[in-house]
Amino acid sequence: MCQTIIADLNNLGEVYGVLAGADAVVHLAAIPAANIKTSEVTFQNNVVSTYNILEAAAGLGIRKAVIASSESSYGICFAVNPLGPQYVPMDEDHPQLPEDSYGLSKVVNEQTAEMFQRRTGIQVVSLRIGNVIDPSTYERFPSFIHDPEQRDRILWSYIDTRDVASACQLAIETDGLGAVALNICADETSMAVPSRELMAARYPEVTDFRQPLEGHESLLSNAKAKKLLNWQPKHLWRDYVNE
């Protein structure tokens, strides 16, 4: 059993109280997408709460933290006029060009992590988490897996909740990471349509393919997370769904 404490993470004093005695912190609390709250509320909540978590962690001598960033920081997901990726698979060096306060909050949080690491030496891993899928929702996949127009804003990516959990655990257990951002996604897209056909259907202007893409490979690269964390996503939608 795990103790549950309800706290306002925008209140630094409460955050100190919540984290007192902790050995590490995994911070996943946030307004989880654009258009749930107003833009300014989303930005304020996500940025201040993350700042407070890292401020309190550093002040309490906690040496490792994981925070939730997002593939939305690349600027495609909630863009008014999405331009698509500059290249695929899209890795962590791809420009982050958000047009919305949610994606911007994630960019700011990653920079906040870098600041605290410079100032205090705390290790902070920012996980750019793709579309999170609870195992109970795999039954919905047949409604979209043959339609490239659905889920194109997230490059058809997904990640099982259990694989997110393992990435968080490994990010805490691994030493020497400094401040780093890592894409967390499955090795395959969420679609029955091959990856090159998806790109041709929705982003035909993209010509920079940095992997062969001969099947259903993910269009987000998780290679860095695999290398640095020795992480491997294990749960694939095809294990749960008949195409």
C-alpha positions as CSV (number, residue, x, y, z in Angstrom):
1,M,0.0,0.0,0.0
2,C,1.1,3.6,-0.7
3,Q,0.2,6.5,1.4
4,T,-1.9,9.2,-0.4
5,I,-1.6,12.8,0.6
6,I,-3.6,15.5,-1.2
7,A,-1.6,18.7,-1.6
8,D,-1.6,21.9,-3.7
9,L,1.7,21.7,-5.7
10,N,1.4,25.4,-6.4
11,N,2.1,26.0,-2.7
12,L,5.8,25.5,-2.1
13,G,5.3,24.9,1.6
14,E,2.9,22.1,1.0
15,V,5.4,20.6,-1.5
16,Y,8.1,20.6,1.1
17,G,5.7,18.8,3.4
18,V,4.8,16.2,0.9
19,L,8.5,15.4,-0.1
20,A,10.0,15.5,3.4
21,G,11.7,12.2,3.9
22,A,11.6,11.1,0.3
23,D,14.6,9.5,-1.4
24,A,13.6,10.5,-4.9
25,V,10.6,12.1,-6.7
26,V,8.6,11.2,-9.7
27,H,6.4,14.2,-10.7
28,L,3.6,13.3,-13.1
29,A,0.9,15.7,-11.7
30,A,-0.2,18.3,-14.2
31,I,-3.1,19.5,-16.4
32,P,-2.5,16.8,-18.9
33,A,-3.3,18.4,-22.2
34,A,-4.3,21.7,-24.0
35,N,-8.0,22.8,-24.0
36,I,-8.9,21.3,-20.6
37,K,-8.4,24.5,-18.7
38,T,-7.8,28.0,-20.1
39,S,-4.3,28.6,-21.6
40,E,-3.0,30.7,-18.8
41,V,-4.2,28.3,-16.1
42,T,-2.6,25.4,-17.9
43,F,0.7,27.2,-18.2
44,Q,0.7,28.6,-14.6
45,N,-0.2,25.3,-13.0
46,N,2.2,23.1,-15.0
47,V,5.2,25.5,-14.7
48,V,4.8,26.5,-11.1
49,S,4.1,23.1,-9.8
50,T,7.2,21.6,-11.5
51,Y,9.3,24.5,-10.2
52,N,8.1,23.9,-6.7
53,I,8.7,20.1,-6.9
54,L,12.3,20.7,-8.0
55,E,12.9,23.6,-5.6
56,A,11.7,21.5,-2.6
57,A,13.6,18.4,-3.8
58,A,16.8,20.3,-4.0
59,G,16.2,22.1,-0.7
60,L,15.5,18.7,1.0
61,G,18.6,17.1,-0.4
62,I,16.8,14.7,-2.8
63,R,19.2,13.9,-5.5
64,K,17.1,12.3,-8.2
65,A,13.8,13.4,-9.9
66,V,11.7,12.4,-12.9
67,I,9.3,14.8,-14.4
68,A,6.7,14.3,-17.2
69,S,7.4,16.2,-20.4
70,S,5.5,15.4,-23.6
71,E,5.8,14.8,-27.3
72,S,3.5,17.8,-27.5
73,S,6.5,20.0,-26.9
74,Y,7.6,19.4,-30.5
75,G,4.7,21.6,-31.5
76,I,2.6,19.3,-33.8
77,C,0.0,18.0,-31.5
78,F,-1.9,21.2,-30.6
79,A,-0.7,23.5,-33.4
80,V,-3.2,25.7,-35.2
81,N,-1.4,25.0,-38.5
82,P,0.7,21.9,-37.9
83,L,3.7,21.7,-40.2
84,G,4.5,18.1,-39.3
85,P,7.9,16.8,-38.3
86,Q,11.1,18.0,-40.0
87,Y,12.3,14.4,-40.1
88,V,11.4,11.0,-38.9
89,P,11.8,9.1,-36.6
90,M,11.7,12.3,-34.6
91,D,14.3,12.2,-31.8
92,E,15.1,14.5,-28.9
93,D,17.2,16.9,-31.1
94,H,14.1,17.8,-33.2
95,P,13.2,21.4,-32.7
96,Q,10.5,22.1,-30.0
97,L,8.1,24.6,-31.6
98,P,4.9,24.6,-29.6
99,E,2.0,27.0,-30.4
100,D,0.1,26.3,-27.2
101,S,0.6,26.9,-23.5
102,Y,0.6,23.2,-22.7
103,G,3.5,22.4,-25.0
104,L,5.3,25.6,-23.9
105,S,4.9,24.6,-20.3
106,K,6.8,21.3,-21.0
107,V,9.6,23.2,-22.8
108,V,9.9,25.6,-19.8
109,N,9.9,22.6,-17.4
110,E,12.7,21.0,-19.2
111,Q,14.7,24.2,-18.9
112,T,13.8,24.5,-15.2
113,A,15.2,21.0,-14.8
114,E,18.4,22.0,-16.5
115,M,18.7,25.1,-14.2
116,F,18.3,23.1,-11.0
117,Q,20.8,20.5,-12.2
118,R,23.3,23.3,-12.9
119,R,22.7,25.0,-9.5
120,T,22.4,22.0,-7.2
121,G,23.6,18.9,-9.1
122,I,20.2,17.1,-8.8
123,Q,19.6,14.6,-11.5
124,V,16.4,15.3,-13.4
125,V,15.1,13.1,-16.2
126,S,12.3,14.7,-18.3
127,L,10.3,12.0,-20.0
128,R,8.7,13.1,-23.2
129,I,5.8,10.7,-22.9
130,G,3.7,9.8,-25.9
131,N,0.0,9.0,-25.9
132,V,-0.4,6.9,-22.7
133,I,-2.6,3.8,-23.1
134,D,-4.2,2.0,-20.2
135,P,-4.5,-1.7,-21.0
136,S,-8.3,-1.5,-20.6
137,T,-8.5,0.8,-23.6
138,Y,-6.8,-1.5,-26.2
139,E,-10.3,-2.6,-27.2
140,R,-10.7,0.8,-28.9
141,F,-7.9,0.4,-31.3
142,P,-9.9,-1.3,-34.1
143,S,-11.8,2.0,-34.5
144,F,-8.8,3.9,-35.8
145,I,-5.9,1.5,-36.8
146,H,-6.7,1.6,-40.5
147,D,-7.3,5.4,-40.8
148,P,-4.2,7.6,-41.1
149,E,-6.3,10.7,-40.5
150,Q,-6.7,9.7,-36.9
151,R,-3.9,10.3,-34.4
152,D,-1.7,12.0,-37.0
153,R,-1.0,14.9,-34.6
154,I,0.9,12.5,-32.3
155,L,2.6,10.8,-35.2
156,W,0.4,7.8,-34.4
157,S,2.5,7.1,-31.2
158,Y,1.5,5.4,-28.0
159,I,3.0,3.9,-24.8
160,D,1.5,1.5,-22.4
161,T,1.2,2.7,-18.8
162,R,3.3,-0.2,-17.5
163,D,6.1,0.8,-19.8
164,V,5.9,4.4,-18.6
165,A,6.2,3.0,-15.0
166,S,9.3,1.0,-15.9
167,A,10.9,4.0,-17.5
168,C,10.3,6.1,-14.4
169,Q,11.8,3.4,-12.2
170,L,14.9,3.1,-14.3
171,A,15.3,6.9,-14.5
172,I,15.5,6.9,-10.7
173,E,17.8,3.9,-10.5
174,T,20.3,5.0,-13.2
175,D,23.2,7.2,-12.1
176,G,25.0,10.0,-13.9
177,L,22.3,11.3,-16.2
178,G,22.4,15.0,-15.2
179,A,19.5,16.8,-16.8
180,V,18.2,14.9,-19.8
181,A,15.1,14.7,-21.9
182,L,14.0,11.3,-23.3
183,N,11.3,10.2,-25.7
184,I,9.1,7.5,-24.2
185,C,7.1,5.6,-26.8
186,A,6.5,2.1,-28.1
187,D,8.6,0.6,-30.8
188,E,5.7,0.6,-33.2
189,T,3.0,3.0,-34.2
190,S,-0.6,2.5,-33.0
191,M,-1.7,1.7,-36.6
192,A,-2.2,-1.2,-38.9
193,V,-1.0,1.0,-41.8
194,P,2.8,0.8,-42.5
195,S,4.7,3.8,-41.3
196,R,5.8,5.1,-44.7
197,E,2.2,4.9,-45.9
198,L,1.1,6.9,-42.9
199,M,3.7,9.6,-43.7
200,A,2.7,9.7,-47.4
201,A,-0.9,10.1,-46.5
202,R,-0.6,12.9,-43.9
203,Y,2.9,14.4,-44.2
204,P,3.9,13.9,-47.8
205,E,6.2,16.9,-47.7
206,V,8.6,15.1,-45.3
207,T,11.4,13.6,-47.2
208,D,14.1,13.2,-44.5
209,F,13.7,9.5,-43.3
210,R,16.5,8.6,-40.9
211,Q,15.6,5.0,-40.6
212,P,14.5,2.6,-43.4
213,L,10.9,2.3,-42.0
214,E,10.0,-1.0,-43.7
215,G,7.1,-1.8,-41.4
216,H,5.2,-0.3,-38.6
217,E,8.2,1.4,-36.8
218,S,7.5,4.3,-34.4
219,L,7.9,7.7,-35.9
220,L,9.2,8.9,-32.6
221,S,12.6,7.6,-31.7
222,N,13.0,6.0,-28.3
223,A,16.6,5.0,-28.9
224,K,18.1,7.4,-26.4
225,A,15.9,6.1,-23.6
226,K,16.9,2.6,-24.4
227,K,20.6,3.4,-24.4
228,L,20.7,5.6,-21.3
229,L,18.2,3.7,-19.1
230,N,18.6,0.2,-20.5
231,W,14.8,0.4,-21.0
232,Q,12.7,-1.6,-23.4
233,P,8.9,-1.1,-23.9
234,K,7.3,-4.6,-23.6
235,H,3.6,-4.0,-24.1
236,L,2.5,-3.8,-27.8
237,W,-1.1,-3.3,-28.9
238,R,-1.0,-6.2,-31.3
239,D,-0.6,-8.5,-28.3
240,Y,-4.1,-7.4,-27.2
241,V,-6.0,-6.6,-30.4
242,N,-6.9,-8.6,-33.5
243,E,-6.3,-6.5,-36.6
